[in-house]
Amino acid sequence: MEVLLKEFEREFGEKFTTDRKIIDEASKAPYLVSPILSKMGKSALGVLFVNDEEDIKNALSICDKYRIPVVARGAGTSTIGQVLPIKESIILDINKMEERIEYDDKWTVITPSVKVKKALDYLRKRGKELRVYPSSFYISTLGGYIAGGDVGIGSFQYGYHFDNNGIKSIKIIGPKGDFNLQGKDTLAVAQAAGTTGIISKAEIATVDYEDWKDQLIRVKELEDVIKILKNLSNYRSKIRRITIEDSEAFSLVSKGRVDKIGKWNIILASTLSFGEEVNLRFLDELAFAAIYVTMSKLTNFKEYFYEVRLLSLDSFNRVVKQVKEALDKNVLIHGDVMTLRNEIIIYTVFISEKQNFDVIDSIMLKEGIPFEIHSIEVNDRVDEEFRLELMKKYKIIVDPHNILNPGKLRL
């Protein structure tokens, strides 16, 4: 190990550090609130602040020679352990890489260190925006989102960010060289947590920017939520996002900014009029995985825990009704509505005391609904076998010695 560190010092000089404070910060995943995953991290061996592709190539060459793991790190906003080193690793910090944004009518070309917020600001000045982007847009990088994320603002209209040609091309760097992937082959990188190559450039989809109005619909019964969502599916192109909150969850996240809260609350952004217009743009920052990070700070649960399930409308109705009947106000329900393979799916978050999840899991088991959010491996989150097979194929080609974020992809 000492030989490797000396070689890094000779090759990179001040760009490489073994300073304990920097290593400790780079070894953390600050937005990881899973009590299971957060116990899996190891301390990094050193941190390299890369400036360009050559730095990445040289670092991978050295690490591959010594069979030392490498983890690429951007803003570190992943909630699923993407940037958490679970083996002693060299961290490649990409935040100092050159930022580049180029766009045309349908696509924007970015380098991985570009912050999502910066890309959105750049595009909106030109009447465009990213087709789908994460709720952590104000802090996250696009490289990290492509490699680890899948849903976000715009998923009701378009589904996963990488679905339906959401990514036109990706350039990756691995121990075996550079690879330029096009079309379907880009799915070997999207959501693969950096296990199949380090992104150096990507071409992602944009859409025309519209003046979305936030609206609130309050209802008393869960069945009414389902009826409204079925109706809203007829206007998908005019609705940017939809969130469902029970009264307890909405009270916490709105922090008094809403005068009246319903038993069930549907919040949507649309160019059409469906409900009371309200100023809830802050909810963009609380969508999907961001909600359980936020709730970990807002709730009074002594042993905070959460689980996520991807539920169809009928399953959402059945499962949530049973969970609420069993736990009432002791469980918080948040749902982000998206479209996957032409079906409305609700990214449903259950938040409660850990002891209550025996009840919740028993209901899930009875309904035959599998999903594993507390897993470090992408295999347990990727929901299409052909994408997993693509990831495995390119893992073997690009990284035959398995030094890129090892332990995150089962072969």
C-alpha positions as CSV (number, residue, x, y, z in Angstrom):
1,M,0.0,0.0,0.0
2,E,2.8,2.4,0.8
3,V,4.3,1.9,-2.7
4,L,1.0,2.9,-4.3
5,L,0.7,6.0,-2.2
6,K,4.3,7.0,-3.0
7,E,3.6,6.5,-6.7
8,F,0.5,8.7,-6.5
9,E,2.5,11.4,-4.7
10,R,5.2,11.4,-7.4
11,E,2.6,11.4,-10.2
12,F,0.2,14.0,-8.9
13,G,2.0,16.1,-6.4
14,E,-0.3,18.4,-4.4
15,K,-3.4,17.2,-6.2
16,F,-3.1,14.0,-4.1
17,T,-3.5,14.0,-0.4
18,T,-3.5,11.6,2.6
19,D,-4.6,14.4,5.0
20,R,-6.7,12.7,7.6
21,K,-9.4,15.5,7.7
22,I,-9.8,15.4,3.9
23,I,-9.9,11.6,3.9
24,D,-12.5,11.5,6.6
25,E,-14.8,13.9,4.7
26,A,-14.3,12.0,1.4
27,S,-15.1,8.7,3.1
28,K,-18.6,9.9,4.2
29,A,-21.9,10.0,2.4
30,P,-23.6,12.9,4.2
31,Y,-27.0,12.3,2.7
32,L,-27.0,8.6,3.5
33,V,-29.7,8.2,6.2
34,S,-30.1,4.4,6.0
35,P,-29.0,3.0,9.3
36,I,-28.0,-0.2,7.5
37,L,-25.9,1.3,4.7
38,S,-24.3,3.9,6.8
39,K,-22.5,1.3,8.9
40,M,-20.8,-0.2,5.8
41,G,-18.3,2.6,5.0
42,K,-14.5,2.2,5.1
43,S,-11.8,4.9,5.4
44,A,-10.3,5.9,2.0
45,L,-6.5,5.5,1.4
46,G,-6.2,8.9,-0.2
47,V,-8.0,11.6,-2.3
48,L,-7.0,12.7,-5.7
49,F,-8.5,16.0,-7.0
50,V,-8.6,15.4,-10.7
51,N,-8.4,18.3,-13.2
52,D,-8.9,16.5,-16.4
53,E,-9.3,13.1,-18.2
54,E,-5.6,12.5,-18.1
55,D,-5.6,12.6,-14.3
56,I,-8.3,10.0,-14.3
57,K,-6.5,7.8,-16.8
58,N,-3.2,7.9,-14.9
59,A,-4.9,7.2,-11.6
60,L,-6.8,4.2,-13.0
61,S,-3.6,2.9,-14.5
62,I,-1.8,3.0,-11.2
63,C,-4.7,1.5,-9.2
64,D,-5.3,-1.2,-11.7
65,K,-1.6,-2.2,-11.5
66,Y,-1.9,-2.6,-7.7
67,R,-5.5,-3.8,-7.8
68,I,-6.6,-1.0,-5.5
69,P,-10.3,0.1,-5.6
70,V,-11.3,3.5,-7.0
71,V,-14.5,5.5,-6.2
72,A,-15.4,8.6,-8.2
73,R,-17.0,11.3,-6.1
74,G,-18.9,14.5,-7.1
75,A,-21.0,16.4,-4.6
76,G,-21.6,13.3,-2.5
77,T,-25.4,13.7,-2.5
78,S,-26.3,10.1,-3.1
79,T,-28.7,8.5,-0.6
80,I,-28.0,4.9,-1.7
81,G,-24.3,4.6,-0.8
82,Q,-23.0,5.3,-4.4
83,V,-20.0,7.3,-3.1
84,L,-19.5,5.3,0.1
85,P,-16.2,3.3,-0.1
86,I,-16.9,-0.2,1.3
87,K,-13.3,-1.2,0.7
88,E,-10.1,0.7,1.2
89,S,-10.1,2.9,-1.9
90,I,-8.6,5.9,-3.7
91,I,-11.2,8.6,-4.0
92,L,-11.2,10.5,-7.3
93,D,-12.8,13.9,-6.5
94,I,-14.1,15.3,-9.8
95,N,-15.3,18.7,-8.5
96,K,-12.3,20.6,-9.9
97,M,-12.7,19.2,-13.4
98,E,-13.4,21.7,-16.2
99,E,-17.1,22.5,-16.4
100,R,-18.5,22.5,-19.9
101,I,-22.1,23.0,-21.1
102,E,-23.2,23.0,-24.8
103,Y,-26.7,22.7,-26.1
104,D,-28.8,22.5,-29.2
105,D,-32.6,22.2,-29.6
106,K,-32.9,18.7,-28.0
107,W,-29.7,17.9,-26.3
108,T,-27.1,19.3,-23.9
109,V,-23.5,18.1,-23.6
110,I,-22.1,18.3,-20.1
111,T,-19.0,17.3,-18.2
112,P,-19.6,15.4,-15.0
113,S,-18.6,18.2,-12.5
114,V,-21.3,20.5,-13.8
115,K,-23.8,21.2,-11.0
116,V,-27.4,20.5,-12.0
117,K,-28.5,24.0,-10.8
118,K,-25.9,25.6,-13.1
119,A,-27.1,23.6,-16.0
120,L,-30.7,24.5,-15.3
121,D,-29.8,28.2,-15.0
122,Y,-27.8,28.1,-18.3
123,L,-30.6,26.3,-20.2
124,R,-33.5,28.3,-18.8
125,K,-31.9,31.5,-20.0
126,R,-32.2,29.9,-23.5
127,G,-35.8,28.7,-23.0
128,K,-34.8,25.1,-22.2
129,E,-34.5,22.9,-19.2
130,L,-33.3,19.3,-18.4
131,R,-36.0,16.8,-19.3
132,V,-35.7,15.1,-15.9
133,Y,-33.5,16.3,-13.0
134,P,-33.0,15.3,-9.3
135,S,-34.6,17.0,-6.3
136,S,-31.1,17.6,-5.1
137,F,-30.6,19.9,-8.1
138,Y,-29.3,22.8,-5.9
139,I,-26.3,20.8,-4.7
140,S,-25.7,17.7,-6.9
141,T,-23.6,17.2,-10.0
142,L,-24.8,15.8,-13.3
143,G,-22.2,13.1,-13.3
144,G,-23.4,11.8,-10.0
145,Y,-27.0,12.0,-11.0
146,I,-26.4,10.0,-14.3
147,A,-24.4,7.4,-12.5
148,G,-26.6,6.9,-9.5
149,G,-30.0,8.5,-9.9
150,D,-33.0,7.4,-11.9
151,V,-36.0,9.6,-11.2
152,G,-36.7,13.3,-10.4
153,I,-38.6,16.4,-11.5
154,G,-40.2,15.5,-14.8
155,S,-40.6,11.8,-14.1
156,F,-44.4,12.0,-14.3
157,Q,-44.0,13.2,-17.9
158,Y,-41.0,11.1,-19.0
159,G,-40.2,8.4,-16.5
160,Y,-36.6,7.6,-15.6
161,H,-34.1,10.2,-16.7
162,F,-32.4,7.7,-18.9
163,D,-35.5,6.1,-20.3
164,N,-36.9,6.8,-23.8
165,N,-33.6,8.1,-25.2
166,G,-33.0,10.4,-22.2
167,I,-29.3,9.9,-22.8
168,K,-27.9,10.1,-26.3
169,S,-24.3,9.3,-25.6
170,I,-21.8,8.9,-22.7
171,K,-18.0,8.8,-22.7
172,I,-16.5,6.8,-19.9
173,I,-13.0,6.1,-18.8
174,G,-12.0,2.7,-17.3
175,P,-8.8,0.8,-16.6
176,K,-9.0,-0.6,-20.2
177,G,-9.3,2.8,-21.9
178,D,-12.0,5.2,-23.2
179,F,-15.4,4.1,-24.4
180,N,-18.0,6.1,-26.3
181,L,-21.4,4.6,-25.8
182,Q,-24.4,5.5,-27.9
183,G,-28.2,4.9,-27.5
184,K,-29.2,1.8,-25.5
185,D,-25.6,1.0,-24.6
186,T,-25.6,4.1,-22.4
187,L,-27.9,2.2,-20.0
188,A,-24.8,0.2,-19.0
189,V,-23.6,3.4,-17.2
190,A,-26.8,5.1,-16.0
191,Q,-27.6,4.0,-12.4
192,A,-24.5,1.7,-12.3
193,A,-22.9,3.7,-9.5
194,G,-19.6,4.2,-11.4
195,T,-18.9,0.5,-11.5
196,T,-18.8,0.3,-15.3
197,G,-16.7,3.4,-16.0
198,I,-16.1,7.0,-14.8
199,I,-18.2,9.5,-16.8
200,S,-16.2,12.2,-18.6
201,K,-18.9,13.5,-20.9
202,A,-22.6,12.9,-21.5
203,E,-25.3,14.1,-23.9
204,I,-28.6,14.3,-22.2
205,A,-32.2,15.3,-23.2
206,T,-33.7,18.8,-22.8
207,V,-37.2,20.1,-23.2
208,D,-38.8,23.6,-23.7
209,Y,-39.1,25.5,-20.4
210,E,-42.6,26.3,-19.4
211,D,-44.0,28.5,-16.5
212,W,-45.3,25.7,-14.3
213,K,-47.8,26.8,-11.6
214,D,-47.8,24.9,-8.2
215,Q,-51.3,23.8,-7.2
216,L,-52.8,22.0,-4.2
217,I,-55.8,19.6,-4.2
218,R,-57.0,18.5,-0.8
219,V,-59.1,15.3,-0.3
220,K,-60.4,13.2,2.6
221,E,-60.2,9.7,1.2
222,L,-57.4,7.7,-0.3
223,E,-59.8,6.5,-3.1
224,D,-60.2,10.1,-4.2
225,V,-56.5,10.4,-4.6
226,I,-56.5,7.4,-7.0
227,K,-59.4,8.8,-9.0
228,I,-57.7,12.2,-9.4
229,L,-54.4,10.6,-10.5
230,K,-56.2,8.5,-13.1
231,N,-57.7,11.7,-14.5
232,L,-54.4,13.6,-14.4
233,S,-52.8,10.9,-16.5
234,N,-54.8,12.3,-19.4
235,Y,-52.8,15.5,-19.2
236,R,-49.4,14.1,-18.7
237,S,-47.6,16.5,-21.1
238,K,-48.9,19.5,-19.2
239,I,-48.0,18.3,-15.7
240,R,-44.4,18.6,-14.6
241,R,-44.6,16.7,-11.3
242,I,-47.1,15.3,-8.8
243,T,-46.5,14.7,-5.1
244,I,-48.8,13.0,-2.6
245,E,-48.5,13.8,1.2
246,D,-50.6,12.6,4.1
247,S,-51.5,15.3,6.6
248,E,-48.7,14.5,9.0
249,A,-46.0,14.5,6.4
250,F,-47.3,17.7,4.7
251,S,-47.5,19.5,8.0
252,L,-43.8,18.9,8.6
253,V,-42.5,19.8,5.2
254,S,-44.7,22.9,4.7
255,K,-43.6,24.4,8.0
256,G,-46.7,26.6,8.3
257,R,-46.5,27.8,4.7
258,V,-49.9,26.3,3.9
259,D,-53.1,27.6,5.6
260,K,-55.2,24.5,5.3
261,I,-54.0,20.9,5.0
262,G,-56.1,18.0,3.9
263,K,-56.1,14.5,5.2
264,W,-54.5,13.7,1.8
265,N,-52.8,16.4,-0.3
266,I,-52.0,16.3,-4.0
267,I,-49.4,18.9,-5.0
268,L,-48.7,19.3,-8.7
269,A,-47.0,21.7,-11.1
270,S,-48.9,22.3,-14.3
271,T,-49.6,24.9,-17.0
272,L,-53.3,23.9,-16.6
273,S,-55.6,24.7,-13.7
274,F,-56.5,21.7,-11.5
275,G,-56.5,23.1,-7.9
276,E,-55.7,26.0,-5.7
277,E,-52.6,27.9,-6.9
278,V,-50.0,28.0,-4.1
279,N,-46.3,28.8,-3.8
280,L,-44.8,25.4,-3.0
281,R,-41.8,25.5,-5.3
282,F,-39.7,24.4,-2.3
283,L,-41.2,21.0,-2.7
284,D,-39.1,20.4,-5.8
285,E,-36.2,20.0,-3.3
286,L,-38.1,17.4,-1.2
287,A,-39.0,15.0,-4.0
288,F,-38.1,11.3,-4.1
289,A,-35.0,10.4,-2.0
290,A,-34.7,13.9,-0.7
291,I,-37.8,13.4,1.4
292,Y,-36.4,10.8,3.7
293,V,-33.2,12.9,4.2
294,T,-35.4,15.9,5.1
295,M,-37.7,13.9,7.3
296,S,-34.8,12.5,9.3
297,K,-34.2,16.0,10.5
298,L,-37.9,17.0,11.0
299,T,-39.6,14.1,12.7
300,N,-39.5,13.2,16.4
301,F,-39.1,9.5,15.8
302,K,-36.5,8.2,18.2
303,E,-35.3,5.4,15.9
304,Y,-36.0,6.9,12.5
305,F,-36.4,4.4,9.7
306,Y,-37.8,4.5,6.2
307,E,-38.6,2.1,3.3
308,V,-39.6,2.8,-0.3
309,R,-41.8,0.8,-2.6
310,L,-42.7,1.4,-6.3
311,L,-46.4,0.9,-6.3
312,S,-49.1,0.9,-9.0
313,L,-52.2,2.9,-8.3
314,D,-54.1,-0.2,-7.1
315,S,-51.3,-1.4,-4.9
316,F,-50.8,2.1,-3.4
317,N,-54.5,2.2,-2.5
318,R,-54.4,-1.3,-0.9
319,V,-51.1,-1.1,0.9
320,V,-51.3,2.5,2.2
321,K,-54.8,1.9,3.5
322,Q,-53.7,-1.2,5.5
323,V,-50.6,0.6,6.8
324,K,-52.6,3.6,7.9
325,E,-55.2,1.4,9.5
326,A,-52.5,-0.3,11.5
327,L,-50.3,2.7,12.4
328,D,-52.4,5.8,11.8
329,K,-50.4,8.9,12.6
330,N,-47.4,6.9,13.6
331,V,-46.4,6.5,10.0
332,L,-45.8,9.2,7.5
333,I,-46.6,8.7,3.8
334,H,-45.0,10.6,0.9
335,G,-45.5,9.7,-2.7
336,D,-43.9,10.9,-6.0
337,V,-45.9,10.1,-9.0
338,M,-44.1,9.0,-12.2
339,T,-44.7,7.1,-15.4
340,L,-42.8,3.9,-16.0
341,R,-43.4,2.0,-19.2
342,N,-46.7,3.8,-19.7
343,E,-48.0,3.0,-16.3
344,I,-48.5,5.4,-13.4
345,I,-46.2,4.3,-10.6
346,I,-45.9,5.9,-7.2
347,Y,-42.5,6.2,-5.5
348,T,-44.0,5.6,-2.0
349,V,-42.0,6.4,1.1
350,F,-43.0,5.0,4.5
351,I,-41.4,6.8,7.4
352,S,-41.8,5.6,11.0
353,E,-40.1,4.2,14.1
354,K,-38.0,1.2,13.1
355,Q,-40.1,-1.1,15.4
356,N,-43.2,-0.4,13.2
357,F,-41.6,-1.9,10.1
358,D,-42.5,-5.4,11.1
359,V,-46.1,-4.4,10.5
360,I,-45.3,-2.6,7.3
361,D,-43.2,-5.4,5.9
362,S,-45.8,-8.0,6.7
363,I,-48.3,-6.0,4.7
364,M,-45.8,-5.8,1.8
365,L,-45.1,-9.5,2.0
366,K,-48.8,-10.3,1.9
367,E,-49.2,-8.1,-1.2
368,G,-46.2,-9.7,-2.9
369,I,-44.3,-6.4,-3.3
370,P,-40.5,-6.7,-3.3
371,F,-38.0,-3.9,-3.2
372,E,-34.8,-3.3,-1.3
373,I,-33.8,0.3,-0.6
374,H,-31.3,-0.7,2.1
375,S,-28.9,-2.5,-0.2
376,I,-25.5,-1.3,-1.4
377,E,-25.8,-3.2,-4.7
378,V,-27.4,-1.7,-7.8
379,N,-28.8,-5.2,-8.6
380,D,-31.5,-4.6,-6.0
381,R,-32.6,-1.3,-7.5
382,V,-32.4,-1.9,-11.3
383,D,-35.8,-3.1,-12.3
384,E,-35.0,-4.4,-15.8
385,E,-32.9,-7.5,-16.4
386,F,-31.6,-6.3,-19.8
387,R,-30.1,-3.2,-18.1
388,L,-28.4,-5.3,-15.5
389,E,-27.0,-7.6,-18.2
390,L,-25.6,-4.5,-20.0
391,M,-23.9,-3.3,-16.9
392,K,-22.4,-6.7,-16.3
393,K,-21.2,-6.9,-19.9
394,Y,-19.4,-3.6,-19.8
395,K,-18.1,-4.2,-16.3
396,I,-16.1,-7.1,-17.7
397,I,-15.0,-5.2,-20.7
398,V,-14.1,-1.9,-19.1
399,D,-12.9,-3.1,-15.6
400,P,-11.9,-6.8,-15.7
401,H,-10.0,-6.5,-12.4
402,N,-13.1,-5.0,-10.6
403,I,-11.4,-1.9,-9.2
404,L,-14.2,0.6,-10.0
405,N,-16.4,0.9,-6.9
406,P,-16.3,-2.9,-6.1
407,G,-19.1,-4.5,-4.2
408,K,-21.8,-2.4,-5.8
409,L,-22.6,-4.6,-8.8
410,R,-23.0,-8.4,-8.5
411,L,-21.8,-10.3,-11.6
